[in-house]
Amino acid sequence: MSHMTHYCELTIIPDPDIAPYFIWRKLFNQIHIALAELKSKHGIESIGVSFPDYHYDKKGKSSKLGLKLRVFAPSQQDLETLNLDDWLSRLTDYVHIKAVKEVPKDKVTSPVSVHRYRFKPVEVQAQTLAKKLSITYEEAMITVVKRKPEMPLPFIQMHSQTNDSDYRLQVLQRSCSEPKSGLFNVYGMNGMRNSVTVPHW
């Protein structure tokens, strides 16, 4: 049984003049700021997101986020406190926001965990390993190149208000056998070391 009882579904409205990735940027930057404020003002870290139409292709050619985003919470009150309608008021021409609903238990399939994927460049990995094992950079590189390469995941181009720079928010979403409760970061996701889940259908 999932700990998530309520959700809000957002859909990017297709527009021939505006690419979806541009709207994802605007939309998710607002959600990130909203979740950060929810944490700092109310201490709420229980809100998680998922991408119902997410697709990952190992070759990277067809990896996509899709056009839908679901925002989950363990109570209706948490979503009302988040108040997405207010945060996304400037995007109503581009994003359709549905009312908060109960999770349809009869439709839910396996839970999913959504992660902010971060990959250290090979050069950085080699420098770290060389220092850790007191070996040369070249020796470390021999080991590092055998590790798993970076995954070609779909991403959202984000903008950091802190240092006024752009960065990629790479998204890894995967099915899980069992639901797991816990806290999320201010992207509504897991890091790479934890696997708190949200419902999927």
Secondary structure by P-SEA (a helix, b strand, c coil): ccccccbbbbbbcccccccaaaaaaaaaaaaaaaaaaaaaacccccbbbbbcbbbbbccccccccccbbbbbcccaaaaaaaccccccccccccbbbbcccccccccccbbbbbbbcccccaaaaaaaaaaaacccaaaaaaaaaacccccbbbbbbcccccccccccbbbbbbbbcbbbbbbbcccccccccbbbbbbcc
